[in-house]
């Protein structure tokens, strides 16, 4: 096989790269040592993702950004580190994703969510709040989590009124928002104190089996 994943179809190349980054390696001609083949596979995958990310392919941008955000480790009793996290590169690609063509709502929302976490790691709380707010206002599968974390941030910084505004609607679908809202009612933070409602919310959480 030629050591080249730069296929004409970016989506096909992305699929191959995702498979490699999950630990599914492609045999390499002339290489019999598995770790050497793995290393070549990973290098190929990262080079390919970088190539297509630089052309503006949203799926490739998201994949390489997310790969550098969390790193990649194979599953099993003897896991191998495939890619180490690199927050600087992750942030670079997530920012690029925000302006990419054909980016999905989920990709855009998760990019904002990840950028919020990266800003927190950098101790930039203003940036953290800004990206969380944008993510919480989006339309994507991580919206409820982003909203809960933003509400938690407001709660921890004693901005209870802002926290409650988010927690009341979010508690309908997010169990941990239900718990945090119960604390607000228990203590009268941002709402009139109501221990009966606080207990009701806590019992609903318990009854959910969590």
C-alpha positions in Angstrom: 0.0 0.0 0.0 1.1 3.6 -0.6 1.4 5.6 2.5 -1.0 8.3 1.4 -4.5 9.0 2.6 -4.9 12.2 0.5 -7.9 10.7 -1.4 -9.9 12.8 -3.9 -12.9 12.5 -1.6 -12.4 14.3 1.7 -15.2 12.5 3.4 -13.7 9.1 2.6 -10.3 10.2 3.8 -11.9 11.4 7.0 -13.5 8.1 7.6 -10.2 6.3 7.2 -8.5 8.7 9.6 -11.2 8.3 12.2 -10.8 4.5 12.0 -7.1 4.8 12.5 -7.5 7.2 15.5 -9.7 4.6 17.1 -6.9 2.1 16.9 -7.9 0.3 13.7 -4.5 0.2 11.9 -3.8 -0.4 8.2 -0.9 -2.8 7.3 2.1 -1.0 6.0 4.2 -2.6 3.3 7.6 -3.7 4.5 6.8 -3.0 8.2 6.4 -6.0 10.4 6.8 -4.3 13.8 3.3 -3.3 14.9 4.3 -0.2 16.8 6.2 1.1 13.8 3.1 0.5 11.6 1.0 2.3 14.2 3.3 5.3 14.2 3.2 5.5 10.4 -0.6 5.2 10.5 -1.0 8.0 13.0 1.4 10.3 11.2 -0.6 9.6 7.9 -3.9 10.3 9.6 -2.8 13.6 11.2 -1.1 14.8 8.0 -4.3 13.9 6.0 -6.6 15.6 8.5 -4.4 18.7 8.5 -4.4 18.8 4.7 -8.2 18.7 4.5 -8.7 21.0 7.5 -6.5 23.6 5.7 -8.8 23.3 2.6 -11.8 24.2 4.9 -13.4 20.7 5.2 -15.5 21.0 8.3 -15.4 17.4 9.3 -11.6 17.2 9.1 -11.3 20.5 11.1 -13.6 19.1 13.8 -11.8 15.8 14.0 -8.3 17.2 14.3 -9.5 19.8 16.8 -11.2 17.2 18.9 -8.2 14.8 18.6 -5.9 17.5 20.0 -8.4 18.5 22.7 -8.6 15.1 24.4 -5.8 13.0 22.8 -6.3 9.5 21.5 -5.7 6.3 23.5 -6.5 2.7 22.3 -8.9 0.7 24.4 -8.1 -2.6 26.1 -6.0 -3.9 29.0 -2.8 -2.5 27.6 -3.8 0.9 26.0 -1.4 2.8 23.8 -1.2 6.6 23.6 -1.7 7.5 19.9 -1.9 11.3 20.1 -1.1 13.5 23.0 -3.4 16.5 23.7 -2.2 19.8 22.4 -4.5 22.6 23.6 -2.9 25.3 21.4 -3.5 23.4 18.2 -7.0 22.3 19.4 -8.0 25.9 20.0 -6.5 27.0 16.6 -8.7 24.4 14.8 -11.8 25.0 16.8 -11.6 28.7 16.0 -11.1 27.8 12.4 -14.2 25.6 12.5 -16.4 28.5 13.6 -16.0 30.1 10.2 -16.0 26.9 8.1 -18.5 26.2 5.4 -21.0 23.4 5.9 -20.3 23.2 9.6 -23.2 21.4 11.4 -25.0 22.8 14.4 -23.5 20.1 16.6 -20.0 20.8 15.4 -20.4 24.5 15.9 -22.0 24.1 19.3 -19.4 21.7 20.5 -16.6 23.9 19.2 -17.9 26.7 21.3 -18.2 24.4 24.3 -14.6 23.1 23.9 -13.3 26.7 23.4 -15.0 27.6 26.7 -13.1 24.8 28.4 -9.8 25.8 26.8 -10.3 29.4 27.9 -10.9 28.1 31.5 -7.7 26.0 31.3 -5.9 29.2 30.3 -7.5 31.0 33.3 -9.3 33.4 30.9 -12.7 33.5 32.8 -14.1 36.2 30.6 -13.4 34.1 27.5 -14.8 31.0 29.3 -18.1 32.8 30.0 -18.3 34.3 26.5 -18.0 30.9 24.7 -20.2 29.1 27.2 -22.9 31.7 26.6 -22.7 31.4 22.9 -22.9 27.6 23.2 -25.8 27.7 25.6 -27.7 30.0 23.1 -27.1 27.6 20.2 -29.1 24.7 18.8 -27.1 21.5 19.2 -26.9 18.3 21.2 -24.6 19.7 23.9 -26.8 22.8 24.5 -28.2 21.4 27.8 -24.7 20.6 29.2 -23.4 24.0 28.1 -26.3 25.7 29.8 -25.8 23.7 33.0 -22.1 24.6 33.2 -22.8 28.2 32.5 -25.4 28.2 35.3 -22.9 26.5 37.6 -20.4 29.2 36.8 -22.9 31.9 37.7 -23.8 30.0 40.9 -20.2 29.6 42.0 -19.6 33.3 41.4 -22.7 34.2 43.4 -24.6 35.5 40.4 -27.7 33.6 41.5 -30.3 35.5 39.5 -28.5 34.7 36.3 -28.1 31.1 37.4 -31.7 30.6 38.2 -32.9 32.0 34.8 -30.9 29.2 33.1 -31.6 26.5 35.7 -35.4 26.7 35.7 -35.9 25.8 32.0 -32.9 23.6 31.8 -34.0 21.5 34.8 -36.8 20.0 32.7 -34.2 17.9 30.7 -31.0 18.1 32.7 -31.0 16.3 36.0 -28.0 18.1 37.5 -29.6 21.4 36.7 -32.5 20.1 38.8 -30.2 19.4 41.7 -28.5 22.8 41.5 -31.9 24.5 41.2 -32.9 22.7 44.4 -30.0 24.2 46.2 -31.2 27.7 45.1 -34.6 27.0 46.5 -33.2 25.4 49.6 -31.1 28.5 50.4 -33.1 31.3 48.7 -30.4 32.0 46.2 -31.9 34.0 43.3 -35.4 32.9 44.2 -37.8 33.0 47.2 -36.8 30.2 49.6 -39.0 27.2 49.2 -37.7 24.1 51.0 -40.7 22.0 49.9 -39.9 22.6 46.3 -36.3 22.0 46.9 -37.1 18.6 48.4 -39.4 17.8 45.5 -36.6 18.5 43.0 -34.1 16.4 45.0 -36.6 13.5 45.2 -37.1 13.7 41.4 -33.4 13.4 40.9 -33.2 10.4 43.3 -36.1 8.7 41.6 -34.4 9.0 38.2 -31.9 6.4 39.5 -28.8 8.7 39.3 
